[in-house]
Amino acid sequence: MSNAASANTWNTYTWKPALAAVGSIPPLPEGAKPGQWAAAPKDGFHVLRHTYASIRLEAGESVVTLARWLGRSSPAVTLGYYAHFVPEAGSKGCAPIDGLLGNQGGRDASRNSPDSPQC
């Protein structure tokens, strides 16, 4: 069983009232049902989700762990959205390879293709 909060419940009862309290969206009209808040696409719930994921990845969090926290079915989906936030992508293995080659690994880097790791 997951301990993840329902996005719709959190959006309706926490996020939208907070946006209304600071004036980003109008308050819920008198007599309106809880789900009848005004749309807030630029301040929507997904902005928080993307911000959270981006910051965690930039800080070095594992894509696999983040995918689990976000409730994704596969880390590949998360990686597809956020690969550009993984700071060490493409260079994480440079130091071990350089050590194996006696710190001479980057010596002929100019012969590498643009898609080769640039250590």
N, C-alpha and C positions, 0 to 999 in steps of 0.2 A: 504494500500500500504506500502511496506517495504522500508526502506531507506538503505538497505544492498547493498554494492557494488558487482558487478558481479566479481566472482573469476577469470574468464577467462580474463576479461578486465583488472583487476588490475594486474594479473600475467603478461600479455603481455606488458602492457604499463608502469608499475611502477616497479614491482618486478624483472623481467628479465633484464631490462635496468640497474637497481641498481646492480644486480649480475655481469653483464658484466663490469660495471664501476669499480668494485673492483677486477676484474680478476677471479671471481669464475666460470664463464662460458665465452666462447669466444664471442666477439661482433657479432652482427647480420651481416651476410655477405652483401656486396654491392648488392643492387637490391632484397634482400630477402623480403618477405612479413612479416608484424609484428608478425604473429603467428609462424614463423619459427625459433624461438630461439632454442638453444641446450637444451637438457633435463638437469634438475638439481634436480634429485630426493632427494639427501641428503640436498639440500638447497632450496627445493621447497616451494611453497606457504603453503602447509599443515603444515610445520614445524612452521611457524608463528601462524597458527590457533591453533595447539596443545599447543604451548608455552603460548599463550594468555589464553586459557581455563584453563590450569593447574595453572597458576599464579592466575587467578581470583578465582578459587575454593580454593586454598591454603589460600587465603586471606579471605575466608569466604563467598564468593558470593553464592547466591542461585542457585541451579542446574536448577530450573525452569526459572529463569531470564537468566542464561547463555545459556540455550537451545534456548530461544527466540532470543537472540543476535546472536547465531551461525546459526539461520535459521533452526533448527531441528524441525521435525514434532512432536516430543515427548521428554519430559525431560528424559524418560526412556532410550532413545538412548544415550543421553549425559552422564547419570549416568553410563551406561554400559561401556563407554570408560574411564571415569575419576573418578570413585568411589574412587580409591586409593589416590586421591588428596584432598579428603574432610577430613581435619584434625580431626574434632570432630565426625566423623562417629562412631557410637556405644557408645559414651560417653556423648553426648550432654544432655541427660535427666538424667544423674546420680545425679546432684546436687538437682533437684527438688524431686527425689525419696528419696534421702538421707534425705532431709529436712522433707519429709512426715514421714519417719521412725525414725525421731529423730537422724539423723546422725549415724545410726547403720547399714545402708544398706550394707556396704562392709565387715562386720564382718565375715560372713560365705562364703565369696567368694571362698574359696578353694573347696567347695562342688559343685560349678557351673560347667557346661560343658564348654569346650573351646570356644563354640559358644555364651555363655552368655556374656552380657555386663560386662566388667571388670572395675568397678568403683573404 
